Amino acid sequence: MLEKFQSYLKERLAITDEQAKEATSCLKSKTIKKGAVLLSPGDLRSDNYFINEGLLRYFSIDEKGKEHIIQFAPENWMISDRNSSVFNEASVFYIDAIENTEALIVPSHFFVDIQKLLPHILELNILMLHNSIRFMQKRINMLLSATAEERYLDFIKLYPNLTLRVPQWMIASYLGITPESLSRVRKDLAKKHFK
């Protein structure tokens, strides 16, 4: 279970196999059943989850009961609620399992703790934060200004193997459109590319 996260760290930092093993030796894995809820509004949870196998999602539910999916986390992605993990505030989001999932629990203090072992690990944390900000900025811009087709094509580019793993209504929720609109987008794309 640790091997994928060790590879993840080695790809992003100039560290040896031995350093990666030492840095991750304190981490624990978790088996999460499909449908299990890891985070609910009001919770204070500081854990990050690195997905070894499976799929999690990060979402909210509005006052009308409509779900708004913010992020999917497939293999080799990390997911957490920054409100809780960084600011120690109660979450307003949910994290749940779309599939049976094997995840590594990465405590919020992980990157601070291993700085003693690997002083340049802070660079990874900063890079991950900037990447997260970049992702959210692009996502907001897409929701505000892109067509449904452009959003769907961006979704496929970002999550190339999720279209067969995630129900259509979840993809529509992520895109900010109705499932019927997503059906039309997919039909129109099929007509364009398979004439």
C-alpha positions in Angstrom: 0.0 0.0 0.0 2.8 2.4 0.8 4.6 1.8 -2.5 2.3 4.0 -4.6 2.6 7.0 -2.2 6.4 6.5 -2.0 6.5 6.6 -5.8 4.3 9.7 -5.7 6.8 11.4 -3.3 9.8 10.2 -5.3 8.3 11.5 -8.6 7.8 15.0 -7.1 11.0 15.2 -4.9 14.6 14.2 -5.4 14.5 11.6 -2.6 15.9 8.1 -2.4 13.9 4.8 -1.9 15.2 4.7 1.6 14.1 8.3 2.4 10.6 7.6 0.9 10.3 4.4 3.0 11.4 6.2 6.2 9.1 9.2 5.6 6.0 7.0 5.1 6.7 4.4 7.7 4.2 5.9 10.2 1.3 6.1 7.7 -1.7 3.7 8.0 -4.0 2.4 5.3 -7.7 2.3 5.4 -10.2 0.1 3.6 -13.3 2.1 2.7 -16.5 0.4 1.6 -18.5 1.8 -1.3 -21.0 4.3 0.1 -19.1 5.0 3.3 -19.0 8.6 4.4 -15.6 9.8 5.6 -16.6 13.4 6.3 -19.9 15.2 6.9 -20.8 18.8 7.5 -19.9 19.8 11.1 -17.0 17.3 11.3 -13.5 18.4 12.3 -11.3 16.0 10.4 -7.7 16.8 9.6 -6.8 13.7 7.5 -5.9 13.7 3.9 -6.5 10.5 1.9 -4.1 9.3 -0.8 -6.1 6.9 -3.1 -4.2 3.7 -3.8 -7.2 2.0 -5.4 -10.8 3.1 -5.8 -12.6 6.4 -5.9 -13.8 9.1 -3.5 -15.7 12.3 -4.1 -15.9 15.7 -2.3 -19.2 17.4 -2.5 -21.9 19.6 -0.8 -25.6 19.4 -0.6 -27.6 22.6 -0.9 -30.8 23.5 1.1 -32.9 22.0 -1.7 -31.1 18.7 -1.4 -29.2 19.0 -4.6 -25.6 17.6 -4.7 -22.7 19.7 -6.0 -19.6 17.6 -6.7 -16.4 19.6 -6.2 -13.8 16.9 -6.9 -13.4 13.3 -7.6 -10.3 11.5 -6.3 -9.3 8.4 -8.3 -6.0 6.5 -7.9 -2.9 8.5 -7.1 -4.9 11.6 -6.1 -5.2 13.1 -2.7 -8.4 14.5 -1.2 -9.1 16.4 2.0 -11.2 19.2 3.4 -8.9 22.2 3.9 -11.4 24.0 6.2 -10.9 21.2 8.8 -7.3 20.2 8.1 -5.7 23.6 7.9 -8.1 26.0 9.7 -9.5 23.6 12.2 -13.1 24.7 11.2 -16.1 22.5 10.9 -16.5 21.1 7.4 -19.4 22.1 5.2 -18.6 19.3 2.8 -18.9 15.6 2.5 -16.3 13.0 1.4 -17.6 9.6 0.5 -16.6 6.4 -1.4 -18.1 5.9 -4.9 -16.2 2.5 -5.1 -14.6 0.2 -2.6 -11.4 2.1 -1.9 -8.0 1.5 -0.4 -6.5 4.7 0.9 -3.5 5.8 2.8 -4.3 8.2 5.7 -2.0 11.1 5.5 -2.4 13.3 8.7 -2.3 17.0 8.1 0.9 17.3 10.1 2.7 14.7 7.9 4.5 17.3 5.8 5.5 19.3 8.8 6.8 16.2 10.7 8.9 14.8 7.9 10.5 18.2 7.2 13.1 17.1 9.9 13.9 14.1 7.7 13.5 15.8 4.3 13.8 19.6 4.6 12.8 20.1 1.0 9.5 18.2 1.5 8.0 21.6 2.2 8.4 22.3 -1.6 6.0 19.4 -2.3 3.4 20.7 0.1 3.7 24.2 -1.4 3.5 22.8 -4.9 0.4 20.7 -4.0 -1.3 23.8 -2.5 -0.5 25.9 -5.6 -1.7 23.1 -7.8 -4.9 22.8 -5.8 -5.5 26.6 -6.2 -4.7 26.4 -9.9 -7.2 23.6 -10.3 -10.0 25.4 -8.4 -9.4 28.7 -10.3 -9.7 26.8 -13.6 -12.8 25.0 -12.3 -14.5 28.2 -11.3 -13.7 29.9 -14.6 -15.0 26.8 -16.5 -18.3 26.9 -14.5 -18.7 30.6 -15.1 -17.7 30.9 -18.7 -17.4 27.6 -20.6 -20.1 25.8 -22.5 -21.4 22.5 -21.2 -19.5 20.8 -24.1 -16.2 22.5 -23.1 -16.7 21.5 -19.5 -17.4 17.9 -20.4 -14.3 17.8 -22.6 -12.2 19.3 -19.8 -13.7 16.7 -17.4 -12.6 13.9 -19.8 -9.1 15.4 -20.0 -8.8 15.7 -16.2 -10.4 12.4 -15.4 -9.8 10.2 -18.5 -11.0 6.9 -17.1 -13.9 8.1 -15.0 -16.7 8.3 -17.6 -17.3 4.5 -17.2 -16.8 4.4 -13.4 -19.1 7.3 -12.4 -22.9 7.5 -12.9 -24.0 10.1 -15.4 -25.8 12.2 -12.8 -22.6 12.6 -10.8 -20.7 13.8 -13.9 -23.6 16.3 -14.5 -23.4 17.4 -10.9 -19.6 18.0 -11.3 -20.2 20.0 -14.5 -23.1 22.1 -13.0 -25.6 20.8 -15.6 -28.6 18.5 -15.6 -28.2 14.8 -16.6 -30.5 15.6 -19.6 -28.1 18.3 -20.7 -25.1 16.0 -20.3 -27.0 13.4 -22.5 -27.4 16.0 -25.2 -23.7 17.1 -25.0 -22.6 13.5 -25.3 -25.0 12.9 -28.3 -23.8 16.0 -30.0 -20.2 15.0 -29.5 -20.8 11.6 -30.9 -22.4 13.1 -34.0 -19.5 15.4 -34.5 -16.8 12.7 -34.2 -18.5 9.7 -35.6 -20.1 11.0 -38.9 
